[in-house]
Amino acid sequence: MFCKLLERKDVLDFIYEIRTNKRYYSKKSQHLERSSFSISDQLALFIFYDALYKYQILVDDISLFGGYLSQLEKLYRKIDNFEDIRIGIHHLVCRMLFTKLSVLDISDRECKRKIILYVYDKYIKNGYFIHGFSPAYYHYLENNSFVPEKYQNYYESFSELNSIFKKYSGKSIILKDFSCDKVFFTDDFVIGCYHSVYAPMFFYDFLSNELFGKKIRINLSYIHDYNKLIFPLRKYMRNNLFTESDCKTVLDIVKKQWDFLQENSNKVTLLLVQRDKIFSEEVLLDEYLKDNHTTYEVVDRMLSGKYSNISSNLTFVPLDFKLVSFDIYNSFSNEKKEGNEDENFIDNNVDSLDMHGNVSFLLLFGALFISFGVIITIISILRGQ
């Protein structure tokens, strides 16, 4: 897939800039804002990887890539909102398609139809749904079929953990139904990346449970630091007078799961299945063709994620899926950034609500000017200014 692009020096240089320069990663976003997981440089990177993924599927022309990357860098520099950056990326992809498909008049109805049919065929009809999974399973899936929930797991142990917590709190602490044989797919590459990095979700949801005190925001510094990760849990069990035997059982279960997840834990691993193997979306094509908005706006709709969680219990043999694996930061970036990482920067984000939960009038007033600025910036970038 797009992993070859990650070997380019210009791409590696920009990944390093995103990772180490605050102007790139400290942008506003509503993406996954209700999640337990910290939104930081990872979101900036995952959106960039999403841009590479879409370029590879739709454009796949190395001669145009240098210009595409240059415009991506401008988007990241000039726009302070991740949602608007994603819109800008879709507009850039559309612009690259004008060149690739020799479209001269973007206002021409037939030219618009040509672009829509091409994007539909490449990205939707023959595109993919994505299942983000733990890197610990990657080597297994290289040689085996994908059977939902029928792979190495510790579900029986976590059922025992639930029973222990019921003795003290009267309810299960983990809400996952361990008898369910379904997994979830998405058409949003960014969400797929998060599902991979923080898989299994029930495990990290358990460890960040607000029952253990103030709900924590899990990030990579947490999931790699076992003692930091279990501190709230250990404190909760001590304060609620868990027996020594129960404490040991709970911590043994958690440690066993944590140890298993450490293999290749700095990687994103994705399983891609062609969309029509899960369900068909042919009805949408007519809607896109009849849409009276601009070509840019229709393409943005087509490329924007619509399905965050599609449940499936289907089995897929190796010929039915593709595996994608890449480093979150990649080795080149890791070497350059060593010693420059600030693990606490995400805690300094400004909340857009005041202490009573009301949006500030000044923020709303300022947002109007920001919106105008975003629109002007995207237009100027698309014009090559």
VOTI-205836 format. One record per residue (C-alpha): residue number from 1; residue in one letter; chain; x negated, y, z. Coordinates in Angstrom, 2 decimals, padded with zeros to 5 digits. Example, Ala and Ser with C-alpha at 12.3 -4.5 7.8 and 13.67 -1.06 7.14 Angstrom:
<1; 'A'; 'A'; <-012.30; -004.50; 007.80>> <2; 'S'; 'A'; <-013.67; -001.06; 007.14>> 
//
This chain:
<1; 'M'; 'A'; <000.00; 000.00; 000.00>> <2; 'F'; 'A'; <-001.28; 003.48; 000.88>> <3; 'C'; 'A'; <-004.13; 002.19; 003.08>> <4; 'K'; 'A'; <-006.66; 002.80; 000.28>> <5; 'L'; 'A'; <-005.91; 006.50; 000.58>> <6; 'L'; 'A'; <-007.00; 006.35; 004.22>> <7; 'E'; 'A'; <-010.54; 005.51; 003.08>> <8; 'R'; 'A'; <-010.98; 008.83; 001.23>> <9; 'K'; 'A'; <-013.31; 011.31; 002.92>> <10; 'D'; 'A'; <-010.94; 014.25; 002.33>> <11; 'V'; 'A'; <-008.13; 012.29; 004.01>> <12; 'L'; 'A'; <-010.37; 011.27; 006.93>> <13; 'D'; 'A'; <-011.48; 014.89; 007.37>> <14; 'F'; 'A'; <-007.89; 016.07; 007.57>> <15; 'I'; 'A'; <-006.98; 013.31; 010.05>> <16; 'Y'; 'A'; <-009.82; 014.56; 012.22>> <17; 'E'; 'A'; <-008.47; 018.13; 011.96>> <18; 'I'; 'A'; <-004.97; 017.00; 012.94>> <19; 'R'; 'A'; <-006.32; 015.05; 015.89>> <20; 'T'; 'A'; <-008.61; 017.73; 017.30>> <21; 'N'; 'A'; <-007.11; 021.08; 016.32>> <22; 'K'; 'A'; <-004.22; 022.18; 018.53>> <23; 'R'; 'A'; <-002.58; 024.24; 015.78>> <24; 'Y'; 'A'; <-001.80; 020.96; 013.98>> <25; 'Y'; 'A'; <-000.48; 018.81; 016.81>> <26; 'S'; 'A'; <001.21; 021.34; 019.15>> <27; 'K'; 'A'; <004.16; 022.08; 016.90>> <28; 'K'; 'A'; <007.84; 022.04; 017.80>> <29; 'S'; 'A'; <009.91; 018.96; 017.04>> <30; 'Q'; 'A'; <013.23; 017.33; 017.78>> <31; 'H'; 'A'; <011.97; 014.05; 016.33>> <32; 'L'; 'A'; <012.36; 011.33; 018.98>> <33; 'E'; 'A'; <012.75; 014.03; 021.63>> <34; 'R'; 'A'; <015.09; 011.83; 023.67>> <35; 'S'; 'A'; <012.52; 009.04; 023.73>> <36; 'S'; 'A'; <010.50; 008.05; 026.78>> <37; 'F'; 'A'; <007.37; 008.43; 024.71>> <38; 'S'; 'A'; <005.17; 011.49; 024.45>> <39; 'I'; 'A'; <005.25; 013.46; 021.22>> <40; 'S'; 'A'; <001.77; 014.72; 020.54>> <41; 'D'; 'A'; <-000.90; 014.38; 017.91>> <42; 'Q'; 'A'; <000.59; 010.98; 017.09>> <43; 'L'; 'A'; <003.67; 012.62; 015.59>> <44; 'A'; 'A'; <001.52; 014.94; 013.49>> <45; 'L'; 'A'; <-000.46; 011.94; 012.27>> <46; 'F'; 'A'; <002.55; 009.70; 011.66>> <47; 'I'; 'A'; <004.21; 012.39; 009.54>> <48; 'F'; 'A'; <000.97; 012.69; 007.56>> <49; 'Y'; 'A'; <000.87; 008.90; 007.07>> <50; 'D'; 'A'; <004.51; 009.07; 005.98>> <51; 'A'; 'A'; <003.49; 011.65; 003.36>> <52; 'L'; 'A'; <000.79; 009.27; 002.06>> <53; 'Y'; 'A'; <003.24; 006.35; 002.03>> <54; 'K'; 'A'; <005.80; 008.27; -000.02>> <55; 'Y'; 'A'; <003.13; 009.53; -002.40>> <56; 'Q'; 'A'; <001.87; 005.99; -003.01>> <57; 'I'; 'A'; <005.34; 004.60; -003.72>> <58; 'L'; 'A'; <006.64; 007.45; -005.86>> <59; 'V'; 'A'; <003.67; 009.16; -007.50>> <60; 'D'; 'A'; <000.77; 006.70; -007.33>> <61; 'D'; 'A'; <-001.49; 008.89; -009.48>> <62; 'I'; 'A'; <-004.99; 009.44; -008.12>> <63; 'S'; 'A'; <-005.57; 012.36; -010.48>> <64; 'L'; 'A'; <-002.81; 014.35; -008.76>> <65; 'F'; 'A'; <-003.70; 013.41; -005.19>> <66; 'G'; 'A'; <-006.28; 016.12; -004.53>> <67; 'G'; 'A'; <-003.70; 018.83; -005.25>> <68; 'Y'; 'A'; <-001.11; 017.02; -003.15>> <69; 'L'; 'A'; <-003.46; 016.81; -000.16>> <70; 'S'; 'A'; <-004.39; 020.48; -000.50>> <71; 'Q'; 'A'; <-000.71; 021.48; -000.37>> <72; 'L'; 'A'; <-000.13; 019.19; 002.63>> <73; 'E'; 'A'; <-002.89; 021.00; 004.50>> <74; 'K'; 'A'; <-001.19; 024.32; 003.75>> <75; 'L'; 'A'; <002.12; 023.01; 005.09>> <76; 'Y'; 'A'; <000.48; 021.91; 008.35>> <77; 'R'; 'A'; <-001.30; 025.25; 008.73>> <78; 'K'; 'A'; <001.61; 027.55; 007.94>> <79; 'I'; 'A'; <004.71; 025.84; 009.37>> <80; 'D'; 'A'; <005.25; 025.46; 013.12>> <81; 'N'; 'A'; <008.07; 022.93; 013.05>> <82; 'F'; 'A'; <007.63; 019.25; 012.20>> <83; 'E'; 'A'; <011.12; 018.92; 010.73>> <84; 'D'; 'A'; <010.37; 021.72; 008.25>> <85; 'I'; 'A'; <007.01; 020.15; 007.44>> <86; 'R'; 'A'; <008.83; 016.96; 006.48>> <87; 'I'; 'A'; <011.17; 018.94; 004.21>> <88; 'G'; 'A'; <008.12; 020.61; 002.68>> <89; 'I'; 'A'; <006.52; 017.18; 002.09>> <90; 'H'; 'A'; <009.61; 015.99; 000.22>> <91; 'H'; 'A'; <009.53; 019.12; -001.91>> <92; 'L'; 'A'; <005.86; 018.50; -002.67>> <93; 'V'; 'A'; <006.58; 014.92; -003.71>> <94; 'C'; 'A'; <009.34; 016.24; -005.98>> <95; 'R'; 'A'; <006.94; 018.73; -007.50>> <96; 'M'; 'A'; <004.39; 015.95; -008.17>> <97; 'L'; 'A'; <007.13; 013.97; -009.91>> <98; 'F'; 'A'; <007.84; 016.89; -012.23>> <99; 'T'; 'A'; <004.25; 016.58; -013.40>> <100; 'K'; 'A'; <004.17; 012.78; -013.46>> <101; 'L'; 'A'; <007.43; 012.51; -015.43>> <102; 'S'; 'A'; <006.69; 015.53; -017.66>> <103; 'V'; 'A'; <009.72; 017.47; -016.47>> <104; 'L'; 'A'; <009.50; 020.99; -017.91>> <105; 'D'; 'A'; <012.82; 022.52; -016.87>> <106; 'I'; 'A'; <013.78; 021.65; -013.30>> <107; 'S'; 'A'; <017.16; 023.37; -013.70>> <108; 'D'; 'A'; <018.12; 021.15; -016.65>> <109; 'R'; 'A'; <020.84; 018.66; -015.72>> <110; 'E'; 'A'; <019.22; 015.77; -017.60>> <111; 'C'; 'A'; <015.86; 016.47; -016.01>> <112; 'K'; 'A'; <017.49; 016.44; -012.58>> <113; 'R'; 'A'; <019.17; 013.14; -013.42>> <114; 'K'; 'A'; <015.82; 011.70; -014.54>> <115; 'I'; 'A'; <014.18; 012.59; -011.22>> <116; 'I'; 'A'; <017.09; 011.23; -009.14>> <117; 'L'; 'A'; <017.18; 007.92; -011.03>> <118; 'Y'; 'A'; <013.42; 007.53; -010.67>> <119; 'V'; 'A'; <013.41; 008.23; -006.91>> <120; 'Y'; 'A'; <016.41; 005.98; -006.39>> <121; 'D'; 'A'; <014.77; 003.10; -008.26>> <122; 'K'; 'A'; <011.35; 003.41; -006.61>> <123; 'Y'; 'A'; <012.20; 004.47; -003.07>> <124; 'I'; 'A'; <015.69; 003.10; -002.40>> <125; 'K'; 'A'; <016.61; 000.24; -004.72>> <126; 'N'; 'A'; <013.10; -001.22; -004.76>> <127; 'G'; 'A'; <011.91; 000.48; -001.60>> <128; 'Y'; 'A'; <011.58; -000.95; 001.89>> <129; 'F'; 'A'; <013.06; -001.21; 005.32>> <130; 'I'; 'A'; <010.38; -001.17; 008.00>> <131; 'H'; 'A'; <009.96; -003.19; 011.17>> <132; 'G'; 'A'; <007.28; -001.86; 013.51>> <133; 'F'; 'A'; <005.82; -004.66; 015.60>> <134; 'S'; 'A'; <002.98; -005.14; 018.07>> <135; 'P'; 'A'; <-000.47; -005.61; 016.48>> <136; 'A'; 'A'; <-000.81; -008.70; 018.69>> <137; 'Y'; 'A'; <001.41; -010.57; 016.20>> <138; 'Y'; 'A'; <-000.32; -009.44; 013.01>> <139; 'H'; 'A'; <-002.56; -012.45; 012.44>> <140; 'Y'; 'A'; <000.30; -014.84; 013.16>> <141; 'L'; 'A'; <002.50; -013.17; 010.53>> <142; 'E'; 'A'; <-000.27; -013.30; 007.94>> <143; 'N'; 'A'; <000.32; -017.05; 007.69>> <144; 'N'; 'A'; <003.85; -017.63; 008.95>> <145; 'S'; 'A'; <007.45; -016.70; 008.28>> <146; 'F'; 'A'; <009.04; -013.87; 010.20>> <147; 'V'; 'A'; <011.74; -015.35; 012.44>> <148; 'P'; 'A'; <013.30; -012.73; 014.74>> <149; 'E'; 'A'; <012.36; -013.25; 018.38>> <150; 'K'; 'A'; <010.93; -016.74; 017.66>> <151; 'Y'; 'A'; <007.32; -015.87; 018.33>> <152; 'Q'; 'A'; <005.12; -015.77; 021.40>> <153; 'N'; 'A'; <006.85; -013.84; 024.15>> <154; 'Y'; 'A'; <007.35; -013.80; 027.88>> <155; 'Y'; 'A'; <011.12; -013.41; 027.93>> <156; 'E'; 'A'; <011.59; -016.22; 030.44>> <157; 'S'; 'A'; <009.21; -014.47; 032.82>> <158; 'F'; 'A'; <011.00; -011.14; 032.43>> <159; 'S'; 'A'; <014.31; -012.85; 033.18>> <160; 'E'; 'A'; <012.69; -013.96; 036.44>> <161; 'L'; 'A'; <011.54; -010.37; 037.02>> <162; 'N'; 'A'; <015.14; -009.19; 036.58>> <163; 'S'; 'A'; <016.27; -011.70; 039.20>> <164; 'I'; 'A'; <013.73; -010.39; 041.68>> <165; 'F'; 'A'; <014.89; -006.78; 041.23>> <166; 'K'; 'A'; <018.51; -007.84; 041.63>> <167; 'K'; 'A'; <017.69; -009.01; 045.15>> <168; 'Y'; 'A'; <016.68; -005.49; 046.14>> <169; 'S'; 'A'; <018.76; -003.15; 043.98>> <170; 'G'; 'A'; <021.73; -005.34; 043.05>> <171; 'K'; 'A'; <021.21; -004.91; 039.29>> <172; 'S'; 'A'; <018.89; -005.87; 036.47>> <173; 'I'; 'A'; <016.02; -003.48; 035.85>> <174; 'I'; 'A'; <015.53; -004.52; 032.21>> <175; 'L'; 'A'; <018.59; -004.11; 030.00>> <176; 'K'; 'A'; <017.35; -006.13; 027.02>> <177; 'D'; 'A'; <019.42; -009.20; 026.15>> <178; 'F'; 'A'; <016.72; -011.86; 025.97>> <179; 'S'; 'A'; <019.10; -014.33; 024.32>> <180; 'C'; 'A'; <019.67; -012.05; 021.32>> <181; 'D'; 'A'; <017.82; -013.15; 018.18>> <182; 'K'; 'A'; <018.00; -009.83; 016.33>> <183; 'V'; 'A'; <015.31; -007.25; 015.63>> <184; 'F'; 'A'; <015.57; -003.74; 014.23>> <185; 'F'; 'A'; <014.49; -002.20; 010.95>> <186; 'T'; 'A'; <014.38; 001.45; 009.93>> <187; 'D'; 'A'; <013.92; 003.42; 006.73>> <188; 'D'; 'A'; <011.99; 006.12; 008.62>> <189; 'F'; 'A'; <008.24; 005.48; 008.43>> <190; 'V'; 'A'; <007.56; 007.67; 011.48>> <191; 'I'; 'A'; <009.98; 005.70; 013.66>> <192; 'G'; 'A'; <008.45; 002.47; 012.36>> <193; 'C'; 'A'; <005.05; 003.68; 013.56>> <194; 'Y'; 'A'; <006.40; 004.48; 017.02>> <195; 'H'; 'A'; <008.10; 001.09; 017.26>> <196; 'S'; 'A'; <004.75; -000.54; 016.49>> <197; 'V'; 'A'; <002.61; 001.47; 018.91>> <198; 'Y'; 'A'; <005.10; 001.10; 021.78>> <199; 'A'; 'A'; <006.23; -002.47; 021.15>> <200; 'P'; 'A'; <007.88; -004.10; 022.91>> <201; 'M'; 'A'; <010.02; -001.12; 023.81>> <202; 'F'; 'A'; <011.75; -002.87; 026.72>> <203; 'F'; 'A'; <008.37; -003.33; 028.43>> <204; 'Y'; 'A'; <007.38; 000.35; 028.37>> <205; 'D'; 'A'; <010.96; 001.45; 029.10>> <206; 'F'; 'A'; <010.77; -000.72; 032.22>> <207; 'L'; 'A'; <007.45; 000.76; 033.35>> <208; 'S'; 'A'; <008.65; 004.34; 032.78>> <209; 'N'; 'A'; <011.99; 003.78; 034.54>> <210; 'E'; 'A'; <013.15; 006.81; 036.52>> <211; 'L'; 'A'; <014.11; 004.41; 039.33>> <212; 'F'; 'A'; <010.40; 004.38; 040.19>> <213; 'G'; 'A'; <010.38; 008.15; 040.64>> <214; 'K'; 'A'; <010.18; 010.97; 038.12>> <215; 'K'; 'A'; <010.58; 009.49; 034.65>> <216; 'I'; 'A'; <007.19; 009.54; 032.96>> <217; 'R'; 'A'; <006.45; 010.13; 029.30>> <218; 'I'; 'A'; <004.44; 007.19; 028.03>> <219; 'N'; 'A'; <001.52; 007.95; 025.72>> <220; 'L'; 'A'; <-001.60; 006.13; 024.56>> <221; 'S'; 'A'; <-003.60; 007.18; 027.61>> <222; 'Y'; 'A'; <-000.99; 005.38; 029.73>> <223; 'I'; 'A'; <-000.66; 002.17; 027.75>> <224; 'H'; 'A'; <-004.44; 001.64; 027.78>> <225; 'D'; 'A'; <-004.80; 002.34; 031.51>> <226; 'Y'; 'A'; <-003.27; -000.56; 033.41>> <227; 'N'; 'A'; <-003.62; 000.92; 036.90>> <228; 'K'; 'A'; <-002.09; 004.22; 035.81>> <229; 'L'; 'A'; <000.73; 002.38; 034.04>> <230; 'I'; 'A'; <001.76; 000.28; 037.02>> <231; 'F'; 'A'; <001.23; 002.87; 039.76>> <232; 'P'; 'A'; <004.91; 004.01; 039.93>> <233; 'L'; 'A'; <006.08; 000.37; 039.93>> <234; 'R'; 'A'; <003.67; -000.64; 042.67>> <235; 'K'; 'A'; <004.70; 002.35; 044.79>> <236; 'Y'; 'A'; <008.41; 001.60; 044.29>> <237; 'M'; 'A'; <008.04; -002.03; 045.38>> <238; 'R'; 'A'; <006.07; -000.99; 048.47>> <239; 'N'; 'A'; <008.64; 001.65; 049.46>> <240; 'N'; 'A'; <011.53; -000.78; 048.96>> <241; 'L'; 'A'; <009.92; -003.50; 051.03>> <242; 'F'; 'A'; <009.44; -006.12; 048.32>> <243; 'T'; 'A'; <007.88; -009.22; 049.82>> <244; 'E'; 'A'; <004.23; -009.85; 049.07>> <245; 'S'; 'A'; <005.21; -012.89; 047.00>> <246; 'D'; 'A'; <007.72; -010.94; 044.90>> <247; 'C'; 'A'; <005.25; -008.09; 044.35>> <248; 'K'; 'A'; <002.64; -010.55; 043.16>> <249; 'T'; 'A'; <005.09; -012.28; 040.80>> <250; 'V'; 'A'; <006.22; -008.99; 039.27>> <251; 'L'; 'A'; <002.68; -007.70; 038.80>> <252; 'D'; 'A'; <001.50; -011.03; 037.37>> <253; 'I'; 'A'; <004.27; -010.90; 034.75>> <254; 'V'; 'A'; <003.47; -007.30; 033.85>> <255; 'K'; 'A'; <-000.28; -008.00; 033.66>> <256; 'K'; 'A'; <000.25; -011.04; 031.43>> <257; 'Q'; 'A'; <002.33; -008.99; 028.99>> <258; 'W'; 'A'; <-000.10; -006.05; 029.11>> <259; 'D'; 'A'; <-003.13; -008.28; 028.44>> <260; 'F'; 'A'; <-001.40; -009.84; 025.45>> <261; 'L'; 'A'; <-000.69; -006.41; 023.93>> <262; 'Q'; 'A'; <-004.30; -005.20; 024.12>> <263; 'E'; 'A'; <-005.40; -007.01; 020.95>> <264; 'N'; 'A'; <-005.84; -004.40; 018.20>> <265; 'S'; 'A'; <-003.88; -001.99; 020.38>> <266; 'N'; 'A'; <-005.13; 001.08; 018.49>> <267; 'K'; 'A'; <-003.48; -000.05; 015.28>> <268; 'V'; 'A'; <-000.10; 000.52; 013.65>> <269; 'T'; 'A'; <001.33; -002.70; 012.20>> <270; 'L'; 'A'; <004.42; -002.70; 010.00>> <271; 'L'; 'A'; <006.45; -005.37; 008.26>> <272; 'L'; 'A'; <008.08; -004.11; 005.05>> <273; 'V'; 'A'; <011.07; -005.89; 003.51>> <274; 'Q'; 'A'; <012.68; -004.82; 000.27>> <275; 'R'; 'A'; <015.90; -003.00; 001.10>> <276; 'D'; 'A'; <018.27; -005.15; -000.92>> <277; 'K'; 'A'; <017.22; -008.22; 001.07>> <278; 'I'; 'A'; <018.96; -006.63; 004.07>> <279; 'F'; 'A'; <021.77; -004.68; 002.37>> <280; 'S'; 'A'; <022.48; -002.82; -000.85>> <281; 'E'; 'A'; <022.90; 000.96; -001.13>> <282; 'E'; 'A'; <024.10; 001.23; -004.73>> <283; 'V'; 'A'; <027.10; 003.28; -003.68>> <284; 'L'; 'A'; <024.75; 006.15; -002.78>> <285; 'L'; 'A'; <023.42; 006.56; -006.31>> <286; 'D'; 'A'; <026.68; 008.05; -007.58>> <287; 'E'; 'A'; <026.70; 010.50; -004.67>> <288; 'Y'; 'A'; <023.20; 011.68; -005.47>> <289; 'L'; 'A'; <023.96; 012.09; -009.18>> <290; 'K'; 'A'; <027.07; 014.18; -008.43>> <291; 'D'; 'A'; <025.31; 016.35; -005.84>> <292; 'N'; 'A'; <025.37; 019.99; -006.99>> <293; 'H'; 'A'; <022.42; 021.07; -004.88>> <294; 'T'; 'A'; <018.97; 021.66; -006.36>> <295; 'T'; 'A'; <016.75; 018.76; -007.37>> <296; 'Y'; 'A'; <014.49; 019.54; -004.41>> <297; 'E'; 'A'; <017.39; 019.34; -001.97>> <298; 'V'; 'A'; <018.75; 016.09; -003.41>> <299; 'V'; 'A'; <015.31; 014.46; -003.31>> <300; 'D'; 'A'; <014.93; 015.62; 000.31>> <301; 'R'; 'A'; <018.19; 013.85; 001.14>> <302; 'M'; 'A'; <017.02; 010.69; -000.61>> <303; 'L'; 'A'; <013.69; 010.59; 001.20>> <304; 'S'; 'A'; <015.00; 011.52; 004.65>> <305; 'G'; 'A'; <015.52; 008.62; 007.05>> <306; 'K'; 'A'; <019.13; 007.54; 007.43>> <307; 'Y'; 'A'; <018.82; 004.30; 009.36>> <308; 'S'; 'A'; <016.89; 004.38; 012.61>> <309; 'N'; 'A'; <018.04; 000.96; 013.83>> <310; 'I'; 'A'; <019.34; -001.70; 011.46>> <311; 'S'; 'A'; <019.80; -004.99; 013.30>> <312; 'S'; 'A'; <018.91; -008.18; 011.48>> <313; 'N'; 'A'; <018.59; -011.83; 012.42>> <314; 'L'; 'A'; <017.39; -012.86; 008.95>> <315; 'T'; 'A'; <014.32; -015.04; 008.49>> <316; 'F'; 'A'; <011.77; -013.91; 005.91>> <317; 'V'; 'A'; <009.13; -016.13; 004.36>> <318; 'P'; 'A'; <005.72; -014.52; 003.58>> <319; 'L'; 'A'; <006.72; -013.88; -000.04>> <320; 'D'; 'A'; <009.65; -011.75; 001.22>> <321; 'F'; 'A'; <007.63; -009.17; 003.12>> <322; 'K'; 'A'; <004.49; -007.06; 003.05>> <323; 'L'; 'A'; <002.27; -006.38; 006.04>> <324; 'V'; 'A'; <000.65; -002.99; 006.59>> <325; 'S'; 'A'; <-002.01; -002.39; 009.24>> <326; 'F'; 'A'; <-004.11; 000.71; 009.88>> <327; 'D'; 'A'; <-005.89; 002.42; 012.76>> <328; 'I'; 'A'; <-003.89; 005.14; 014.50>> <329; 'Y'; 'A'; <-006.86; 007.49; 014.37>> <330; 'N'; 'A'; <-009.27; 005.29; 012.24>> <331; 'S'; 'A'; <-012.90; 004.68; 013.16>> <332; 'F'; 'A'; <-014.28; 007.72; 011.33>> <333; 'S'; 'A'; <-011.99; 010.04; 013.25>> <334; 'N'; 'A'; <-012.71; 008.28; 016.54>> <335; 'E'; 'A'; <-016.47; 008.80; 016.13>> <336; 'K'; 'A'; <-016.05; 012.53; 015.40>> <337; 'K'; 'A'; <-013.52; 013.26; 018.11>> <338; 'E'; 'A'; <-015.29; 011.47; 020.96>> <339; 'G'; 'A'; <-015.38; 013.63; 024.05>> <340; 'N'; 'A'; <-012.96; 016.22; 022.65>> <341; 'E'; 'A'; <-009.68; 014.64; 023.64>> <342; 'D'; 'A'; <-007.35; 016.40; 026.07>> <343; 'E'; 'A'; <-005.00; 013.78; 027.45>> <344; 'N'; 'A'; <-002.80; 016.33; 029.20>> <345; 'F'; 'A'; <-001.99; 018.75; 026.42>> <346; 'I'; 'A'; <001.50; 017.35; 025.89>> <347; 'D'; 'A'; <002.48; 018.33; 029.42>> <348; 'N'; 'A'; <001.99; 021.99; 028.52>> <349; 'N'; 'A'; <004.76; 022.10; 025.91>> <350; 'V'; 'A'; <007.21; 024.95; 026.50>> <351; 'D'; 'A'; <010.77; 023.84; 027.09>> <352; 'S'; 'A'; <013.30; 025.61; 024.86>> <353; 'L'; 'A'; <015.90; 025.63; 027.69>> <354; 'D'; 'A'; <015.92; 027.94; 030.69>> <355; 'M'; 'A'; <016.33; 026.62; 034.25>> <356; 'H'; 'A'; <020.13; 026.43; 033.86>> <357; 'G'; 'A'; <019.94; 024.49; 030.60>> <358; 'N'; 'A'; <020.88; 027.46; 028.39>> <359; 'V'; 'A'; <019.04; 028.37; 025.22>> <360; 'S'; 'A'; <017.25; 031.71; 025.58>> <361; 'F'; 'A'; <018.71; 034.56; 023.49>> <362; 'L'; 'A'; <015.18; 035.65; 022.58>> <363; 'L'; 'A'; <014.39; 032.14; 021.32>> <364; 'L'; 'A'; <017.51; 032.15; 019.16>> <365; 'F'; 'A'; <016.70; 035.63; 017.85>> <366; 'G'; 'A'; <013.14; 034.60; 017.11>> <367; 'A'; 'A'; <014.31; 031.39; 015.45>> <368; 'L'; 'A'; <016.13; 033.43; 012.80>> <369; 'F'; 'A'; <012.88; 035.10; 011.78>> <370; 'I'; 'A'; <011.01; 031.79; 011.92>> <371; 'S'; 'A'; <013.61; 030.19; 009.62>> <372; 'F'; 'A'; <013.17; 032.98; 007.07>> <373; 'G'; 'A'; <009.42; 032.55; 007.33>> <374; 'V'; 'A'; <009.63; 028.78; 006.81>> <375; 'I'; 'A'; <011.74; 029.19; 003.67>> <376; 'I'; 'A'; <009.36; 031.78; 002.23>> <377; 'T'; 'A'; <006.33; 029.61; 003.09>> <378; 'I'; 'A'; <007.73; 026.49; 001.41>> <379; 'I'; 'A'; <008.67; 028.50; -001.71>> <380; 'S'; 'A'; <005.19; 030.07; -001.89>> <381; 'I'; 'A'; <003.49; 026.67; -001.49>> <382; 'L'; 'A'; <005.65; 025.11; -004.19>> <383; 'R'; 'A'; <004.71; 027.95; -006.50>> <384; 'G'; 'A'; <001.06; 027.28; -005.78>> <385; 'Q'; 'A'; <000.44; 030.64; -004.12>> 
//
